[in-house]
Amino acid sequence: MIKKIFLSVVVILVVLIVVAMIIAGFFLGDVIKTGMETFGPKITQVSIKVDKVNLSLLTGSAGIKGLVVGNPEGYKAPQAISVGSAAVGVNPLSVLSDKIVIRSVRVEAPEITFEGNPFSGNNLSTIMKNINAATKSGGPAATNTTARTGAKPAKKIEVDDFLITGARVNFNGVTLPLPDIHLTDLGKDKDGITAGDLTRRVLDAITTCTIKAVANVATDVGKNAGKVGKDLGKSLGSNVNSLSRGLGGLFKKSTN
């Protein structure tokens, strides 16, 4: 009898824990969404919007839908990067520790809008400058109050596997495919990395890959233009002078 009562109590406790984890996961999704939209712009200096974040503490999985990273001031497009969905695998127990261990992040088919010159100023490089400035100074001002207030420091992060696949770049009306971007062992040491450092490393990889793709296209266009010019010159040959004289005569006639 006592054994049955004990088992019943255990079952009830397990059910309550499961229900609590489900409820906590539901509300944590909203907390994460708010955190991304609040903390992210302080690092990037551009707007960040998220449609929805789903988190399951039971399975250690999370899903992010409708992530949009805005464009810096001075650029025409309303956004620099948009992600339809991303899947995240988390070690559930690490949420309670000082370092959150993210097993995997998989970002599917993000759309990147590139504006500017791949060899000088552009929208992605501008965002990178903002991030570098924020991480170099120790983070946004709102996160630098730990020492003064005695608040608990922000959790560090470890990301074992970060994959961006199927990315496309929109540049001057042309869409360019990007190769997969694969980062591993981010913050693997015991100290981990901050959210700002993670943002910097991921966006740096995206920016580098994007600029390389756009620069290659620009270089190819330049080479082809040069080749077309040479071929045109060869085809005209000795007729260039007579063509010039003909055009000169035409303009002379038109001015009379």
Order of alpha helices (4+ residues) and beta strands (2+ residues): alpha-beta-beta-beta-beta-beta-alpha-alpha-beta-beta-beta-beta-alpha-alpha
